[in-house]
């Protein structure tokens, strides 16, 4: 239930340096809602310009083609914001956002969001860093889709999900389904199943229930470094 989270924005990264009074005021100005996995939070091309904060759970930024093919742009994790582009430029939504599982979302009007940025320099800086990070990530994804083979994209995405582990074995908890993973790298489920099977036979990783355990992170990095370019 939404009430279990106290209707507080304290867990949202861009608000960490705000005073309790400011945070309480913004929290009270939000509309709070809970969503189940697969539910739409923000429709594609929607003209509403509110900004959203993911208080708990995970969400996916998606676009579906006319034939129903899904392209996943990024995963939104608890503590982050989304919908900020429309709140800044008043344009229509550039993608659909849907819940990846149970989640709690707070929605704030664009006017209140922009006013808070003007009045709180620390928040403005945090939003700027967030936007820069999104540009860097999307630039890397465009490069990957344009230059790397499907096989190498799958390997690179496993490496990205692992983060920067200090040592192996390293466990990636709640590894995406093959279908969800395929959407992230713009391919089909069979290609993901085939490549993960190859990596398992090579001793790079193994599946344990819903988790994926990396056994040889250096070996995986080496595969990505010498990855195949698209033809």
C-alpha positions in Angstrom: 0.0 0.0 0.0 1.1 3.6 -0.7 0.7 4.5 3.0 3.4 2.0 4.0 6.0 4.4 2.5 4.8 7.4 4.5 4.2 9.4 1.4 7.8 10.8 1.6 10.2 11.7 -1.2 13.2 11.3 1.0 14.3 8.2 -0.9 14.4 10.1 -4.2 18.0 11.0 -5.2 17.5 14.5 -6.4 15.9 15.5 -3.0 18.7 14.3 -0.7 20.0 17.7 0.1 16.7 19.4 0.6 15.5 20.5 4.0 12.7 18.5 5.8 10.3 21.5 5.4 10.8 21.7 1.6 10.6 17.9 1.3 7.4 17.7 3.3 5.9 20.5 1.1 6.8 18.7 -2.1 5.6 15.3 -0.7 2.2 16.8 0.2 1.9 18.3 -3.3 2.3 14.9 -5.0 -0.4 12.5 -6.1 0.5 9.0 -4.9 -0.4 5.7 -6.6 0.5 2.0 -6.5 0.9 -0.1 -9.7 1.2 -3.8 -10.5 3.6 -5.3 -12.9 2.7 -4.6 -16.6 0.5 -1.6 -15.7 0.9 1.6 -17.7 2.2 4.5 -15.6 2.8 7.0 -18.4 1.3 6.5 -21.9 3.3 7.1 -25.1 2.7 10.6 -26.6 0.6 11.6 -23.5 0.3 15.4 -23.3 0.3 15.5 -19.4 3.5 17.2 -18.3 3.7 16.1 -14.7 7.0 14.6 -13.4 7.1 11.2 -11.6 9.2 9.8 -8.8 9.6 6.0 -8.3 9.5 5.5 -4.6 9.7 1.7 -4.7 9.9 -1.1 -7.3 11.2 -0.9 -10.9 9.7 0.4 -14.1 10.6 0.1 -17.8 10.7 2.8 -20.5 9.3 1.3 -23.6 8.1 2.0 -27.1 6.0 -0.5 -29.1 6.0 -0.7 -32.9 2.8 -1.0 -34.9 3.4 -4.7 -35.1 3.8 -5.0 -31.3 7.5 -5.3 -31.1 8.8 -3.8 -27.9 12.0 -1.8 -27.5 13.1 -1.2 -24.0 15.1 2.0 -23.6 16.0 1.8 -19.9 15.1 0.4 -16.5 14.0 3.0 -13.9 15.0 1.9 -10.4 13.6 3.1 -7.0 14.8 6.5 -6.0 14.8 8.0 -9.6 12.6 10.3 -11.5 11.0 10.1 -14.9 8.8 12.3 -17.1 11.1 15.2 -16.5 11.5 16.1 -20.2 7.8 16.9 -20.6 7.9 18.8 -17.4 10.7 21.0 -18.8 9.6 21.5 -22.4 5.9 20.7 -22.3 6.3 18.3 -25.2 4.4 15.0 -25.5 5.8 11.9 -23.9 8.6 10.3 -25.9 8.0 6.8 -24.6 5.7 4.7 -22.5 6.6 3.8 -18.9 5.2 0.7 -17.4 5.6 -1.0 -14.0 8.1 -3.9 -14.0 6.5 -5.2 -10.8 4.7 -3.8 -7.8 5.8 -0.2 -7.4 4.8 3.1 -5.7 4.9 6.3 -7.7 4.5 10.0 -6.7 3.4 12.5 -9.3 4.2 16.2 -9.1 2.9 19.0 -11.3 5.4 20.5 -13.8 4.8 23.9 -12.3 5.7 22.8 -8.8 8.8 20.8 -10.2 10.2 23.8 -12.1 9.6 26.1 -9.1 11.4 23.8 -6.8 14.4 23.7 -9.2 14.5 27.5 -9.3 14.4 27.8 -5.5 16.7 24.9 -4.7 20.1 25.0 -6.5 21.1 21.6 -5.1 18.0 20.1 -6.8 18.8 21.9 -10.1 22.3 20.4 -10.0 21.0 16.9 -9.3 18.5 17.1 -12.1 21.3 18.3 -14.5 23.5 15.4 -13.5 20.6 13.0 -14.0 20.0 14.3 -17.5 23.6 14.1 -18.4 23.7 10.5 -17.2 20.7 9.7 -19.5 22.4 11.3 -22.5 25.6 9.3 -21.9 23.7 6.0 -21.5 21.6 6.6 -24.6 24.7 7.5 -26.6 26.4 4.3 -25.6 23.3 2.3 -26.5 23.0 3.9 -30.0 26.7 3.1 -30.6 26.2 -0.5 -29.4 23.1 -1.0 -31.6 24.9 0.5 -34.6 28.2 -1.2 -34.4 28.0 -4.4 -32.4 26.6 -7.8 -33.3 23.7 -9.2 -31.4 26.0 -11.7 -29.7 28.3 -9.0 -28.4 25.3 -6.8 -27.4 24.0 -9.6 -25.2 27.4 -10.1 -23.6 27.8 -6.3 -23.0 24.4 -6.1 -21.4 25.2 -8.9 -19.0 28.3 -7.0 -18.1 26.4 -3.8 -17.6 23.9 -5.5 -15.3 26.8 -6.9 -13.2 28.1 -3.4 -12.5 31.6 -3.3 -11.2 32.0 -6.5 -9.1 35.1 -6.7 -7.0 35.5 -10.4 -7.6 33.7 -13.4 -9.0 31.6 -15.3 -8.5 29.2 -12.4 -8.6 25.4 -12.8 -8.4 23.0 -10.7 -10.5 19.8 -11.0 -8.5 16.4 -11.0 -10.3 18.0 -11.4 -13.8 15.4 -10.4 -16.5 13.5 -13.0 -18.4 14.9 -13.8 -21.8 12.1 -11.9 -23.4 12.7 -8.8 -21.3 16.4 -9.1 -21.9 15.9 -9.3 -25.6 13.9 -6.0 -25.6 16.9 -4.3 -23.9 19.3 -5.2 -26.7 16.8 -5.1 -29.6 16.8 -8.8 -30.5 14.6 -11.8 -30.0 14.3 -14.2 -27.1 15.9 -17.2 -29.0 19.1 -15.2 -29.6 19.4 -14.5 -25.8 18.7 -18.1 -24.9 21.3 -19.3 -27.4 24.0 -16.9 -26.2 23.4 -17.4 -22.5 23.7 -21.1 -23.1 27.0 -20.6 -24.9 28.3 -18.5 -22.0 27.2 -21.1 -19.6 29.0 -23.9 -21.5 32.1 -21.7 -21.7 32.1 -21.4 -17.9 31.4 -17.7 -17.9 28.1 -17.9 -16.0 25.3 -20.1 -14.7 21.7 -19.7 -13.8 20.4 -20.3 -10.3 16.7 -19.8 -10.1 15.9 -16.2 -11.0 19.5 -15.2 -10.4 22.5 -15.3 -12.8 25.9 -16.0 -11.3 29.0 -14.6 -13.2 31.9 -17.0 -12.8 34.5 -15.3 -15.0 34.0 -11.6 -15.2 37.4 -11.1 -16.8 36.6 -13.6 -19.5 33.3 -11.9 -20.2 35.1 -8.5 -20.5 37.6 -10.0 -22.9 34.7 -11.3 -25.1 33.1 -7.9 -25.2 36.5 -6.2 -26.0 37.1 -8.4 -29.0 33.4 -8.4 -29.9 32.1 -8.7 -33.4 31.0 -5.7 -35.4 27.8 -5.8 -37.3 28.2 -6.6 -41.0 
